[in-house]
Amino acid sequence: MEKINRKSWKECVIYQIYPRSFQDSNGDGIGDIQGIVKRLDYLKLLGVDVIWLSPVYQSPNDDNGYDISDYFSIMKEFGTMSDWELLVSEIHNRQMKIVMDLVINHTSDEHEWFIKSKSSKENNPYRDFYIWKPPKGNKEPNNWTSFFSGPAWEFDKNTSEYYLHLFSKRQPDLNWENPQVRAELKKIVEFWLSKGVDGWRLDAINVISKVQDYKDCPKKGFGVYFNGPRFVEFMKELNRDVLDKYNVFTIGEMPETLPHHGEAYTDELNGFVSMLLHFELMSVDGGKTKWDLKQWKLSDIKNIMSLWQTSIIKGWNTLYLENHDQPRSVSRFGDDSKFRIESSKMLATWLHMMKGTPFVYQGEEIGMTNVKFGSIEEYNDIETLNKYKEALAKGVPKEKIMNAIYAKSRDNARTPMQWDSSENAGFTKEGKPWLKVNPNYTDINVEKALADPNSIFYYYQKLIQLRKQHLVVVYGTYKMIMEEHPKIYAYTRTLGNEQLLVVSNFYGESTTFSLEEPIITHSQVELLISNYEVDSKGDYKQFEMRPYEVRVYKFTNN
């Protein structure tokens, strides 16, 4: 067998918790840390190894915790530092690990640094903690726009200058060019690492370095924001001064990265993150923006995934279909009605059998779906609300706007976790949920899933077990086959004398699988997993594939 560089973070499965929506323990309608503690045995049963916690720091919640006002405190709605310490202890007691979200491109406008920064222009050591520019004539310093709609600059009347905010106007960008800013951020990282954090998900990390001429963008879009001139330098400095002193791994969230970035940034010898979250697949059903709806093409999915699978040789991939910023995958890439169970299982298998570390977002393991709220007032997400206002002002028909929101709003993933069929899905017993529960919770919930041996939950459990049992799932080389097939995505994974054949039907109609390319010479063939009943002694070379069917065969040459 070829030499493999085994790492626990390559072999693990990561489960993302969005704390506000996971489990309310005190009846205020908001998920909290004690609620997470209550559900740890459920996650242990699922078999995940690492829990990634979206931000729980003190925040005014303009962007649901991604606007931090105090990095050293826990948000009161979520609990106390003692609650957090208990959570870490209980996670570690179950031989699991915890990854925290590190949001260090920007702070809240209520952070004390920003309050001091905007207090005056002269003799102010905090002024340069953020990015301030004078007006250009009577307009913003340049034409940069926010990811959340509108200009990326906000005017401050007190000092007659603009500050930069790539996200909400209440999320001013930090000035990483200032060494004092970097020194303060390192103290934050050190604080949490000393308290037992096992890794970091680095939020929007590749926008920390800005082009210093601050010229207009040559065209609409955000390309100028990413992978700036000192990005690599800043990241290597953070590693050298803090991260390398601890046995931790890092996940870089990096929009607008291509496979060659991924290979360089995650290179185990010369890179600076363990793995990165890219967005190429997440734009497969959008136009100029994510709100411009179009039907995805299987050929595009094949091209994107295969390129990343074959380009990352010295580094490492992440594998995900949904998270707190993305809609539900079964509604997006599968069928969330007639074939919800089958397509959920197919998508999970297709993804988890690829090379990289899989992520499971809360509720994905029971097949939670997108939601259609009746009015815009029922939505909470700032990106969604800003888009609605902007599109309405431009005269876009309300129906068209709402259809885009139904498909792409981040609130699709943020509806409360569906635990059982009682009121509010068991998310909160006494309180009113901060965001409405998806009405389908009486049919789709954990209690029902645990009572059904053929549920999506137990299927995920088996997928996770297979990853632990077969090194080829983790380390095997990837090769796509049948590239031109219009309905089937098929690929192999090969490690030493073992090979996997993964065959997925991405559509709700039957189709024929016929293997023309040779599989390695083998003395043993085994059906590892499938989402339909299959005759394990049947022909693996040719068979009829039912709607959203998936099969994984393992071949061994003794």
Sequence and secondary structure as in RCSB ss.txt:
>XXXX:A:sequence
MEKINRKSWKECVIYQIYPRSFQDSNGDGIGDIQGIVKRLDYLKLLGVDVIWLSPVYQSPNDDNGYDISDYFSIM
KEFGTMSDWELLVSEIHNRQMKIVMDLVINHTSDEHEWFIKSKSSKENNPYRDFYIWKPPKGNKEPNNWTSFFSG
PAWEFDKNTSEYYLHLFSKRQPDLNWENPQVRAELKKIVEFWLSKGVDGWRLDAINVISKVQDYKDCPKKGFGVY
FNGPRFVEFMKELNRDVLDKYNVFTIGEMPETLPHHGEAYTDELNGFVSMLLHFELMSVDGGKTKWDLKQWKLSD
IKNIMSLWQTSIIKGWNTLYLENHDQPRSVSRFGDDSKFRIESSKMLATWLHMMKGTPFVYQGEEIGMTNVKFGS
IEEYNDIETLNKYKEALAKGVPKEKIMNAIYAKSRDNARTPMQWDSSENAGFTKEGKPWLKVNPNYTDINVEKAL
ADPNSIFYYYQKLIQLRKQHLVVVYGTYKMIMEEHPKIYAYTRTLGNEQLLVVSNFYGESTTFSLEEPIITHSQV
ELLISNYEVDSKGDYKQFEMRPYEVRVYKFTNN
>XXXX:A:secstr
       HHHH  EEEE GGGT  SSSSSS  HHHHHHTHHHHHHHT  EEEE   EE   TTTTSS SEEEEE 
TTT  HHHHHHHHHHHHHTT EEEEEE  SB  TTSHHHHHHTT SSS TTGGGB EE  BTTB SS  B TTSS
BSEEEETTTTEEEE SS TTS BB TTSHHHHHHHHHHHHHHHHTT  EEEETTGGGSS  TT    SSSSSGGG
SS TTHHHHHHHHHHHTGGGSS EEEEE TT  HHHHHHHH TTT S SEEE  TGGGTT SSSTTS     HHH
HHHHHHHHHHH SSS BEE S  TTS  HHHHHS SSTTHHHHHHHHHHHHHTSSSEEEEETTGGGT      SS
GGG   HHHHHHHHHHHHTT  HHHHHHHHHHH GGGGTS     SSGGGGS SSS  SS   GGGGTS HHHHH
H TTSHHHHHHHHHHHHHH HHHHH EEEEE TT SSEEEEEEEETTEEEEEEEE SSS EEEE  S     SEE
EEEEESS   TTS SSEEEE TT EEEEEEE  
